[in-house]
Amino acid sequence: MKSSVRIQLMLMMFLQFFTWGSWYGQMSVYLGKQLNATGDQIGNAYLAFSIAMIISPFIGAVADRYFAAQKVLGALNMLGAGLLFVLSQINDAGTFFWVILAYCLCFAPCIALTTSISMRHIASPEKDFPTIRVMGTIAWIAVTNLVGFLNVGDQVTIFQISIVTSIILGLLAFTLPNTPPRATGPVNIGQIIGADAFSLFKDRSFVIFFIASVAICIPLSFYYAFANPSLRASGMEFVENKMSLGQVSEVVFMLLIPLAFSRLGVKWMLAVGLISWIVRFLFFGYGDADTSEWMLYAAILLHGVCFDFFFVTGQIYTDTKAGDRIKSQAQGLITLATYGLGMGIGSWIGGKVVAANTNAENITNWLSVWMVPAGIAAGVLVLFLIFFSEKSTKPATA
């Protein structure tokens, strides 16, 4: 691969996640402060992203048959910038939902498009893709720190930053190496939803893993939507900067996965991930910036264990269970079920829980809120330990 192409792909990935990170974790604070949104309305705004994740594979499948991927990426980002501008002018939380849904329908397919464009132009995915994909994590760290240092996490600036980077990425996309359509024939809905991967449900352990994956995304959605306002309410300052430590932790524990696999095996890696979810939510609930800020830091830093040991390990487990013939459909099915169904349910439940624990003075009992995802994670852990019988599964490269 030419160095110029590598740089283009790395910049593409950086801009895509910079655009996402500038608003996603801060949107709940913005809605609450600027639009006086209720917990339900905040939950619905995050639900819009999950709805888009469910629909985006169908959009991508159609686009993949008729248009070059880089042109679709460019057009979606330019259209997304326009919708973000409209979003920045809205003062009503109800109207906000419909525009953020429209925007997410443009943004969600881009997540898969940046990956597919990269994969089509690299010689060795296992060697080259990590150096490209890591730019997304670096971008998230960079933009959340920028938002934190500017102290604009509750301002419309978070969307204005995304407008600028969306336009830049939209223009850049048209200069990327040509990635023409590869699929032919009519769109097969069964392939889009991963119907061939349903055969994996004959394995009880995979069924338990699948259910656990969907269920643990409910607590995950609590974290993405409500960690920021909760930390602010606890008295923590420079919240965005400190939350970026979660992405740093994610990179560190990603590098530790091969070692952990050899020592623990798949069952206990997944179990450690689930236990970490329980601990982090207890820390979020009981931590306080004045008396026990270390709990809040620990809760943030546990993101690496929570995410990598469950979700990344789960991707490896799925890959080894599926085999070459259906591995793509199996990964697609897991993504659809987790980021679509699981986080969608979590966003809806999270909004209801926050609304139920917020009084007339708009003060939220965050301890009660965080006990809900902690309880869900504990239930998933018990289910997993009892019924998941896979003793060891090594990565496909082992």
N, C-alpha and C positions, 0 to 999 in steps of 0.2 A: 504494500500500500504506500502510495506517495505521501511524503510528509505534509504536503499542502492539503491533501484530502483528509488526513488525520486531524489537522488543525481545524479544518472546516467542520468536521463531525464533532469534535470536542467543543467548539464554540456553539454549535447547534444545541448540544445537550446542555451546556451551561445556560444559554439563554432560555431554553424551555423550562428548566427548573427554577431559574431566577424569576421568571414570570409567575410561576405557580407559588413559590415560597413567599413572594412579597405580600400576598393577600390571604392565603389559605388559613394559616394559624391565627391570624389577627382579625379575620372577618367577624368573629363573634364579639370581640371588643368593640369594633366599629359599629356593628348593628345595635349593640346595647347602648352605646353612648350617643351616637349621632342620629339614630333612627328610633330610639326608645323601643327596640324590639323586645318582645317577650321571649321566654325560654323556648316556647313552641316555635316561634318564628325563626329563631336562631337555628334550632334543630332542623327546620324545614329547609333553610338555606344550605346546610351541609347535605341534606337529603338530595338536593338538586344534583350534587356532584355524583352521588351513587346512582341516581336515575340515568345520568349521562353515561356512566361506566357500563350500565346494562345495555344501553342503546348503541354505544359507540362501535362495538364489533360489527353491527349491521351496516353502519355508515362506512366503516373501513373496508368491509367486504365488497361493497358496491364500488367504492372509489378505486379499489385495487384492480378492478376489471376494466376500468375505462380511462384512468388518468395516471400520470406519473406521480409517484409518491411525494417527491419534493415539491411539485406544484400544488398538490392537495395541502401539504404542510404550510406552504406559503399563503395560500388562499384562506385557510382556516385561521391562521394567526392574524391576518389583516382584518378579516371579518370579526375576529375576537376582539381586536383593538377597538373597533367601532362600538361593539356591544359594551366593552368596559367603559368607554366614554359615556354612553347612555347611563350605565350603572352609576357612574360618579355623579350624575345629576339628580338621582332619585332621592326623595326625602321620605318615602313611605315604605315600610317594611314589607307590606303585602305585595306591592308592585316589584320590589327588589327581588322577591323569589322568582318571578317569571323571567326577569332579565338575567339573573344569575344562572337560571336553568338553561336559557338560550346560549349564554356564554359557555357554560360547561359542555354543552353539546358540541361546541366548536373545539374546546380545549381537550376533552377526554380522548378523542381519536388521535391527537397529536402525541400522546404518551407512547402508543404502539407504533406510530409512524416514525418517530425518532429512532426507536429500536430497530425497526425493519430496514430503514435507510442505512443505518450503521452496519447491520449484518450483511447487507448486499454488497458493501464496498470494503470489507476487511477480509484478509486472507485467512486469519486464524482467530475465530471468535473467542476461544478460551484464553488466548493471549492478548488480543487486541481490544476486545470489547470492554474489559474492566477499566482500562485506562481512559476510555471514552465515557463510560457510564459514571465513573467516579466524579466527573466534572459536574454532574447533576447534584451530587451531595455537596460538593464544594460551593456550588451556586447557592444552594439552600442556606448553607452556613453564612455565606457572604451577604445575602439579601436580608436575612433575619437580623444580622448584626447591623447592617445599614439602617434598617427600620428602627432598631433599638437605639442606636447612637443619635439618630435624628429625632427620636422620641415621637414618632408619628404612627405608632401601632393602632391608635384609635382614630386616625384621621383618614380622609379620602385619598391622601397621598399614597396609601398602599395600592390603590387601584391605578393611580396615575403612573406609578413606577411600572406597573404591568403593561399599561398602554404603550409606553416608550419601548420596552423590551419586546413586546409583541410585534410592533412595527419593524423593529430592527431584525428580528427573527424572520418575519414575513418576507422582508427584502432579501435577507441572506439565503433563505430557502430556495429561491429561484436561481441562485448561483451554485447550489450543491450539485454534485455529480448526478447525471440523469439516472433515475430509478424507475424504469418503465413498468407498466402492469405485467404481472407474472401469471396471474390467474386468468382462466378463460371459462366460458360457459356460464350458465345461470347461477345465481347465488343459491348455495345450498344451506338452508337454515340449520340443518342438522350438524353440518361441519362448524358453523359459527358458534353454536352453543356447546360443541364438543360432544355430540351424541355418541360417537364411537367410544368415547372414554367412559360411558356408562357401564361398560363391562367391568370396570374396576370395582364397582359396587358389589360384585360377587364376593369380594374379600372383606370380611368383617372389620379388620383393622383399618382398612382404607375408609370404610364408611364412618368409623369413629373419628378418624383423622379429619374427614371432610366435615362432619358435624361440628367438631371442635374448632375447625378453621373458620366456619361461618359464625359460630357463637362467640369466639374470642374477638371478632371484628366489632362486636357490639361495644365492649370496653374500649377498643381502639378508637372508635368514633368519639367516645366521651373525651379521650385525651386530645385528639386533634381539635375538637370544637370548644372545649371548656377549660383546658389546662391554663391557657393564657389569662382569661378573666379570673380564674381561681387564684392564680399566683399573684395577680395584681391585688385582689381582695385581701390576701394574706399579708400584704405590706411589702412584698418583694419589689425592688426597683430594677430597671433595665431588663425587664422580663424577656424580651425577644433575644437579647444577647445571651442571656443565661440559658434559654431554651435551645439555642443552637448547639450547646454542649451535647444534646441528645444525638445530633447528627455526627458529631465527633466520636461519640461512643459507638455509634452504628458502624463507622469505618473501622474502629479498633476491633470490635467483636466479629466483624466480617472476616478479618484476617485470622482470627482465632478459631474459626469454624472447622478447618481441617484437623487441628489438634483435638478439639472437643469431640469431633466425630470418632476419632480413634480411641479416645478414652471413655466416652459415655455411650456411644451408639445413638440411634435415632430416637428411641423411646424416651431416654432420659434427657436428651437435648431438648426435645419438645416439652417434657415435664418441667425442666429448669426454666424454659421460657414462660410457661404458664404460672409457675410459682413467682417469677419476677413480676408478672402483671399484678398479682395479688398484693405483693409487698409495695409496689410503687403507688397503688391507689390508696393503701393505708397511709403511706407517707404523705401523699397529697392531702388526705383528709385530716391528719393529725399535725402536719407540719405548720409552722408559723414563722414568718420572717423575723420576728422579734426574739423568740425564745428557742426555736428549733429549726433554723433555716437549713441546717445540714440535711434534714429530712427532705426538704424540697429539692436541694441539689441532688440527693441520692435518687429521688423519684425521676428527675430529668435524666440523669446518667444511666439509669436502668433501661432507657429506651433501646440502647444497643442490644442488651440481652433479650429484652422482650421481643423486639422485631426480628433480629437475626436468628436467634435460637428457635423461634417458632416459625416465622414466615419463610425465611431463606432456607432453613432446614426442611421445612415442609415442601418447598419447591424441589429440593434435591430428592426427598423421599418420593414425591410424585413422579419425578423423572425416572427413578430406578424401578418403580412399580409399573409404569406405563410401557416402557420399552420403546424402541425406535418408531414403531408403526403409528402409535397414537399419542406420543409424548406432547406434541404441539397442541392437540385437542385437549389433553388432560390439563396442561398448564392453563389453557384458555378457560376451561371449565372452572378451575380453582379461582382464577382471577375474577371471573364473572360472579361466582358465588360469594367471594369474600368482599372485594371492593364494591361490588354492586349490591347483592342481597344483604350480606352481613352488616356492612357499614351503613346501608340504607336503613335497616331496622334499628341499628344503634343510634343513628342521627335522630330518628323519630322518637325513640325511647328517651334519649338524652334530653331532648327538648321538653318532653313531658315531665321528666324527673326534676329538671332545673325549675320549670314553671311551678311545680308542686312545692318546691322548697324555697321559693322566693316570696317574701312578704309584701305588704302594701307599700312599704318604704323602699322597695326594690333592693332589699338586702337578702342575699342567698345564703342558706345554711350549707356550706360546701362540704362539711363533714358528712352530712346525710347524703349529699349527691354522690360523693366518691365511694360510699359504702355499697352503692348499687353495682357499679362495675366490678368492685372487689368481690362481691358476692357471686356475680355471674362467672368471673374467672375461677373462683373456688369451685363452683359447681362443675365447670368444664374440666378442671383438674381431676376431680373425683371420678367423673365419667371416663376420662381418658385413662387414668391409672387402672381402673377396674377392667375395662373392656379392650384396651389396646394391647395386643399380645406380641407385637413385633419385637423380637429380642435385639436384633442388630441389623442395620442397613447402612452400608458404606456408600459413599459417593460413587457415581458411575466411573470416575477416573481412578478410583482406588485399586 
